[in-house]
């Protein structure tokens, strides 16, 4: 018999009903309860199976979509690589090649700059008031030659940049302009842009009647002028295949006739700047210039910096830390003069503290301001150099000799 207090939960109660042959009403209620429970279990099982199928289809669909996206990315990447290669080739081919000839080495003559010649280095300009202030500085310092080391206006407006230069200096041959194309001057999606800047570079070159250049002006050319032999090396990967070998060949052809050699190229390696710029040129270009005893001038990093005299660029080996720096085969100095007017950037404290740096000016420094680097030849084998801001504050002073 059913004993109250024993098995009072519903399942136990129904079990006792069966054992004790409860009346039909109770048996009917028991059957209804069991059937309801079974239906609930069936619904739960169906729902679980449905959920499992949905999860299975979701996983399959997700896998298909992921595979499709991955395949699309591979196809797009391949297309972009092909496009970049094609456009880069077009950009290179579109740059005019000058038919002149640089003055090569002579066994019985040494070419030296005239005493009093003054040159200026600047890069990363723009078209605004700061850029015009730097040009005013160049005028106040009475520079005879200006080297614009890339990233001229940032607006894809070569005509406006040329007008800015001519508005300040006119067409007088008393000051001459030489350009190197930077990454904002030769863009893969605007292959004709570099050609427009190159034509401006060529027009400036033609004003310097005794200047001898050969190659693609502003991109890959050797020039000899007023006792200076300088290489114009444009944005890497544009006309610069195996550029280090080309640099060696050019300097070798000069022999000992040109003691003053300059390598002008816009971009650099990560350790040869103080910000977030990545490796761009390869160490071979730096080392080829160093082997020839050439001065190296860069832009791109939007600050000013100068190294000590180095005997190895890649490892930052300092050969001389004095302010008198003798350029000779195997010894070189880097000048990073990139405060032409576009912006001033903060320096990485880690990179700035590297032992190869001799001087620098970055955002946040007490005398933070745009400016340019100048060198005046006090003798045919000695140049006094300095970096001056548009506030007429001298940040760095040093002497170069050959």
C-alpha positions as CSV (number, residue, x, y, z in Angstrom):
1,X,0.0,0.0,0.0
2,X,1.0,3.6,-0.5
3,X,2.5,5.1,2.6
4,X,2.3,8.8,2.9
5,X,5.7,10.5,3.2
6,X,7.4,7.8,1.2
7,X,8.3,8.6,-2.5
8,X,6.2,11.8,-2.6
9,X,7.9,13.1,-5.7
10,X,5.8,12.7,-8.9
11,X,7.9,9.9,-10.5
12,X,8.0,7.8,-7.3
13,X,4.3,8.4,-6.8
14,X,3.4,7.1,-10.3
15,X,5.6,4.1,-9.8
16,X,3.7,3.2,-6.6
17,X,0.5,3.6,-8.5
18,X,1.5,0.9,-10.9
19,X,2.7,-1.4,-8.2
20,X,-0.4,-1.0,-6.0
21,X,-2.9,-1.2,-8.9
22,X,-4.3,2.3,-8.3
23,X,-7.8,3.1,-9.6
24,X,-8.2,3.8,-13.4
25,X,-8.4,7.5,-12.8
26,X,-5.0,7.6,-11.2
27,X,-3.6,5.2,-13.9
28,X,-5.0,7.6,-16.6
29,X,-3.3,10.5,-14.9
30,X,-0.1,8.5,-14.7
31,X,-0.3,7.7,-18.5
32,X,-0.8,11.3,-19.3
33,X,2.1,12.4,-17.2
34,X,4.4,9.8,-18.9
35,X,3.3,10.7,-22.4
36,X,3.8,14.4,-21.7
37,X,7.2,13.7,-20.4
38,X,8.1,11.6,-23.4
39,X,6.9,14.4,-25.8
40,X,8.9,16.9,-23.9
41,X,11.9,14.7,-24.3
42,X,11.2,14.2,-28.0
43,X,10.9,18.0,-28.5
44,X,14.2,18.5,-26.6
45,X,15.9,15.8,-28.7
46,X,14.5,17.4,-31.9
47,X,15.6,20.8,-30.8
48,X,19.1,19.5,-30.0
49,X,19.4,17.7,-33.3
50,X,18.2,20.9,-35.1
51,X,20.7,23.0,-33.2
52,X,23.5,20.5,-34.1
53,X,22.5,20.6,-37.8
54,X,22.5,24.4,-37.7
55,X,25.9,24.5,-36.1
56,X,27.2,22.1,-38.7
57,X,25.9,24.2,-41.6
58,X,27.2,27.3,-39.9
59,X,30.7,25.8,-39.7
60,X,30.5,24.6,-43.3
61,X,29.3,28.0,-44.5
62,X,31.9,29.8,-42.4
63,X,34.6,27.6,-43.9
64,X,33.4,28.2,-47.4
65,X,33.3,32.0,-46.8
66,X,36.7,32.0,-45.2
67,X,38.2,30.0,-48.2
68,X,36.5,32.4,-50.7
69,X,37.9,35.4,-48.9
70,X,41.3,33.9,-48.7
71,X,41.3,33.0,-52.3
72,X,40.1,36.5,-53.2
73,X,42.9,38.1,-51.2
74,X,45.5,35.9,-52.9
75,X,44.0,36.9,-56.3
76,X,43.9,40.6,-55.4
77,X,47.4,40.5,-54.0
78,X,48.7,38.9,-57.2
79,X,47.0,41.5,-59.3
80,X,48.4,44.3,-57.1
81,X,51.9,43.0,-57.4
82,X,51.5,42.8,-61.1
83,X,50.0,46.2,-61.3
84,X,52.8,47.7,-59.1
85,X,55.4,46.1,-61.3
86,X,53.8,47.3,-64.5
87,X,53.2,50.8,-63.2
88,X,56.7,51.0,-61.7
89,X,58.1,50.1,-65.1
90,X,55.9,52.7,-66.8
91,X,57.0,55.3,-64.2
92,X,60.6,54.5,-64.9
93,X,60.2,54.5,-68.7
94,X,58.3,57.8,-68.6
95,X,61.2,59.6,-67.0
96,X,63.2,61.5,-69.7
97,X,66.8,60.5,-70.2
98,X,69.1,63.4,-70.6
99,X,71.6,63.2,-73.5
100,X,74.4,65.1,-71.8
101,X,77.7,63.7,-70.5
102,X,79.2,64.1,-67.1
103,X,82.9,65.1,-66.9
104,X,84.7,61.9,-66.1
105,X,88.1,61.4,-64.5
106,X,91.3,62.9,-65.9
107,X,94.8,61.7,-65.0
108,X,96.2,65.2,-65.0
109,X,93.5,67.4,-63.5
110,X,91.6,67.7,-60.2
111,X,88.2,69.4,-60.1
112,X,87.6,71.5,-56.9
113,X,84.8,73.9,-55.9
114,X,85.5,77.6,-56.0
115,X,86.2,79.3,-52.7
116,X,83.1,80.9,-51.3
117,X,80.7,78.5,-53.1
118,X,77.7,77.9,-50.8
119,X,75.2,75.0,-51.1
120,X,72.0,74.1,-49.3
121,X,70.3,70.8,-48.6
122,X,66.6,70.5,-47.8
123,X,63.8,68.0,-48.3
124,X,60.1,67.3,-47.5
125,X,58.8,70.8,-48.3
126,X,55.1,71.2,-49.2
127,X,53.6,74.4,-50.6
128,X,52.6,76.2,-47.4
129,X,54.0,79.1,-45.4
130,X,56.7,77.0,-43.6
131,X,58.1,75.9,-47.0
132,X,58.3,79.4,-48.2
133,X,60.0,80.5,-45.0
134,X,62.7,77.9,-45.6
135,X,63.2,79.3,-49.1
136,X,63.5,82.7,-47.6
137,X,66.2,81.4,-45.3
138,X,68.0,80.0,-48.3
139,X,67.9,83.4,-49.9
140,X,69.1,85.2,-46.7
141,X,72.0,82.7,-46.5
142,X,73.0,83.6,-50.1
143,X,73.2,80.0,-51.3
144,X,74.5,79.4,-54.8
145,X,73.1,75.9,-55.2
146,X,70.1,74.2,-53.7
147,X,69.6,70.4,-53.5
148,X,66.0,69.4,-53.0
149,X,66.2,65.9,-51.7
150,X,62.7,64.6,-52.5
151,X,59.1,65.0,-51.5
152,X,58.7,68.4,-53.0
153,X,55.1,69.4,-52.5
154,X,52.9,66.5,-51.3
155,X,50.0,67.7,-53.5
156,X,50.9,66.1,-56.8
157,X,51.3,69.6,-58.1
158,X,54.7,70.0,-59.8
159,X,53.6,73.2,-61.6
160,X,52.7,74.8,-58.2
161,X,56.0,73.7,-56.7
162,X,58.0,75.2,-59.6
163,X,56.1,78.4,-59.4
164,X,56.9,78.6,-55.7
165,X,60.6,78.3,-56.4
166,X,60.5,80.8,-59.3
167,X,58.4,83.3,-57.3
168,X,61.1,83.3,-54.6
169,X,64.3,83.1,-56.7
170,X,63.2,84.1,-60.2
171,X,65.0,82.9,-63.3
172,X,68.4,84.4,-62.3
173,X,71.3,82.0,-62.9
174,X,72.9,83.3,-59.6
175,X,71.2,80.4,-57.8
176,X,70.8,76.9,-59.2
177,X,68.4,74.1,-58.3
178,X,68.9,70.4,-58.4
179,X,66.2,67.9,-57.5
180,X,65.9,64.3,-56.4
181,X,62.5,62.5,-56.7
182,X,61.0,61.2,-53.4
183,X,58.3,58.7,-52.7
184,X,55.6,61.4,-53.0
185,X,57.0,62.5,-56.3
186,X,57.0,59.2,-58.1
187,X,53.8,57.2,-57.3
188,X,52.9,53.9,-58.8
189,X,49.3,54.9,-59.4
190,X,50.4,58.1,-61.1
191,X,53.2,57.1,-63.4
192,X,53.3,60.4,-65.3
193,X,53.8,62.4,-62.1
194,X,57.5,61.6,-61.9
195,X,58.0,62.6,-65.5
196,X,56.5,66.0,-64.8
197,X,58.9,66.6,-61.9
198,X,61.8,65.2,-64.0
199,X,61.1,67.7,-66.7
200,X,61.2,70.5,-64.2
201,X,64.5,69.1,-62.9
202,X,65.8,69.1,-66.4
203,X,64.7,72.6,-67.1
204,X,66.6,73.8,-63.9
205,X,69.6,71.7,-65.0
206,X,69.7,73.4,-68.4
207,X,69.9,76.8,-66.7
208,X,73.3,75.8,-65.2
209,X,75.3,76.2,-68.4
210,X,78.4,74.4,-67.3
211,X,76.7,71.6,-65.5
212,X,77.2,68.2,-67.0
213,X,74.7,65.4,-66.2
214,X,73.9,62.1,-67.8
215,X,71.1,59.6,-67.1
216,X,67.6,60.3,-65.9
217,X,67.7,63.7,-64.2
218,X,66.3,63.5,-60.6
219,X,66.0,59.7,-60.7
220,X,69.3,58.1,-61.7
221,X,71.9,60.5,-62.9
222,X,75.5,61.5,-62.4
223,X,76.3,65.2,-62.5
224,X,79.5,67.1,-62.3
225,X,79.4,70.8,-61.6
226,X,81.6,73.5,-59.9
227,X,84.0,70.9,-58.4
228,X,81.2,68.6,-57.1
229,X,80.4,65.2,-58.4
230,X,76.9,64.2,-57.2
231,X,74.6,61.3,-57.9
232,X,70.8,61.9,-58.1
233,X,69.2,58.6,-56.9
234,X,65.4,58.8,-56.9
235,X,62.9,56.8,-55.0
236,X,64.0,53.2,-54.6
237,X,62.6,50.6,-57.0
238,X,62.1,53.3,-59.7
239,X,65.0,53.0,-62.2
240,X,67.2,51.8,-59.4
241,X,67.7,48.0,-60.0
242,X,71.1,47.0,-58.6
243,X,71.7,50.7,-57.7
244,X,74.7,50.0,-55.5
245,X,76.6,48.5,-58.5
246,X,75.7,51.5,-60.5
247,X,76.9,53.9,-57.8
248,X,80.3,52.0,-57.7
249,X,80.6,52.2,-61.5
250,X,79.9,55.9,-61.5
251,X,82.3,56.8,-58.8
252,X,85.0,54.5,-60.2
253,X,84.7,56.3,-63.6
254,X,85.5,59.6,-61.8
255,X,88.8,58.3,-60.6
256,X,90.7,60.7,-58.3
257,X,89.7,63.8,-60.3
258,X,86.7,64.6,-58.1
259,X,87.5,64.6,-54.4
260,X,84.1,66.0,-53.5
261,X,81.4,63.4,-54.0
262,X,77.8,63.5,-52.8
263,X,75.1,60.8,-52.9
264,X,71.6,62.4,-52.9
265,X,68.7,60.0,-52.2
266,X,65.4,60.6,-50.4
267,X,64.8,57.4,-48.4
268,X,67.0,55.4,-46.0
269,X,67.3,52.5,-43.7
270,X,65.6,52.3,-40.3
271,X,68.7,52.8,-38.3
272,X,69.7,55.8,-40.3
273,X,66.7,57.8,-39.1
274,X,65.1,58.6,-35.7
275,X,61.4,57.8,-36.3
276,X,59.3,55.0,-37.6
277,X,60.6,54.7,-41.2
278,X,61.3,51.1,-42.3
279,X,64.3,49.8,-44.3
280,X,63.9,51.1,-47.8
281,X,67.1,51.4,-49.7
282,X,69.2,48.4,-48.6
283,X,72.6,48.8,-47.0
284,X,74.4,48.3,-50.3
285,X,73.6,51.9,-51.4
286,X,74.9,53.4,-48.2
287,X,78.0,51.3,-48.3
288,X,78.7,52.0,-52.0
289,X,78.7,55.7,-51.2
290,X,80.9,55.2,-48.1
291,X,83.4,53.2,-50.1
292,X,83.8,56.1,-52.4
293,X,84.2,58.6,-49.6
294,X,81.0,60.4,-50.5
295,X,78.8,62.6,-48.4
296,X,75.3,61.1,-48.1
297,X,72.2,63.4,-47.9
298,X,68.7,62.1,-47.2
299,X,65.2,63.3,-46.5
300,X,62.0,61.4,-45.7
301,X,62.2,61.4,-41.9
302,X,60.9,65.0,-41.2
303,X,63.7,66.0,-38.8
304,X,67.3,67.1,-38.9
305,X,70.1,64.7,-38.0
306,X,73.8,64.1,-38.7
307,X,76.1,61.2,-38.0
308,X,79.7,61.2,-36.9
309,X,82.2,60.1,-39.5
310,X,81.4,56.4,-40.1
311,X,83.5,53.5,-41.4
312,X,80.5,51.2,-41.6
313,X,76.9,52.3,-42.0
314,X,75.2,49.0,-41.4
315,X,76.8,48.6,-38.0
316,X,77.1,52.3,-37.1
317,X,80.8,52.1,-36.7
318,X,82.2,55.5,-35.7
319,X,85.6,56.4,-37.2
320,X,85.8,59.9,-35.7
321,X,83.5,61.8,-33.4
322,X,85.1,65.2,-33.7
323,X,83.5,68.2,-35.5
324,X,86.1,68.0,-38.3
325,X,85.2,65.1,-40.6
326,X,87.5,64.0,-43.3
327,X,85.8,62.3,-46.3
328,X,87.9,59.7,-47.9
329,X,87.4,56.2,-49.4
330,X,85.8,54.1,-46.7
331,X,84.7,57.1,-44.6
332,X,81.4,58.9,-44.9
333,X,78.9,61.2,-43.1
334,X,75.1,61.2,-43.4
335,X,73.1,64.5,-43.3
336,X,69.4,64.0,-42.9
337,X,67.9,67.4,-43.8
338,X,64.2,66.9,-43.9
339,X,62.7,70.0,-42.3
340,X,61.8,71.8,-45.6
341,X,58.4,72.8,-44.5
342,X,55.9,69.9,-44.4
343,X,56.0,68.8,-40.8
344,X,58.3,68.1,-37.8
345,X,58.2,64.7,-36.1
346,X,59.2,63.5,-32.7
347,X,62.2,61.3,-32.4
348,X,62.4,57.8,-30.9
349,X,64.4,58.1,-27.7
350,X,65.9,54.7,-28.4
351,X,67.1,55.6,-32.0
352,X,68.2,59.1,-31.0
353,X,70.5,57.7,-28.3
354,X,72.4,55.5,-30.8
355,X,76.1,56.3,-30.7
356,X,76.5,57.2,-34.4
357,X,74.4,60.3,-34.1
358,X,76.3,63.6,-33.6
359,X,73.4,66.1,-33.7
360,X,69.6,66.3,-34.3
361,X,66.5,68.5,-34.2
362,X,63.0,67.0,-33.7
363,X,59.5,68.0,-32.6
364,X,59.5,68.8,-28.9
365,X,63.0,70.2,-28.8
366,X,63.5,73.7,-27.4
367,X,64.4,75.2,-30.8
368,X,62.0,73.1,-32.9
369,X,61.6,74.8,-36.2
370,X,62.0,74.2,-40.0
371,X,65.3,74.9,-41.6
372,X,68.0,73.7,-44.0
373,X,71.6,72.6,-43.9
374,X,74.3,74.8,-45.5
375,X,77.9,74.2,-46.5
376,X,80.3,77.0,-47.6
377,X,83.6,76.1,-49.1
378,X,86.2,78.2,-47.3
379,X,88.9,76.5,-49.2
380,X,88.8,74.1,-52.2
381,X,89.2,71.1,-49.8
382,X,87.4,72.4,-46.7
383,X,83.7,73.3,-46.2
384,X,82.1,74.8,-43.1
385,X,78.7,73.4,-42.6
386,X,75.7,74.2,-40.3
387,X,72.0,73.6,-39.9
388,X,70.0,76.8,-39.3
389,X,66.3,77.2,-38.6
390,X,64.0,79.8,-40.1
391,X,64.4,81.6,-36.7
392,X,68.1,82.0,-37.6
393,X,69.2,79.7,-34.8
394,X,72.2,77.5,-35.6
395,X,71.6,73.9,-34.4
396,X,74.6,72.1,-35.6
397,X,78.1,73.1,-36.9
398,X,80.8,70.9,-38.4
399,X,83.6,70.9,-40.9
400,X,84.0,68.6,-43.9
401,X,87.4,68.1,-45.6
402,X,88.7,66.0,-48.5
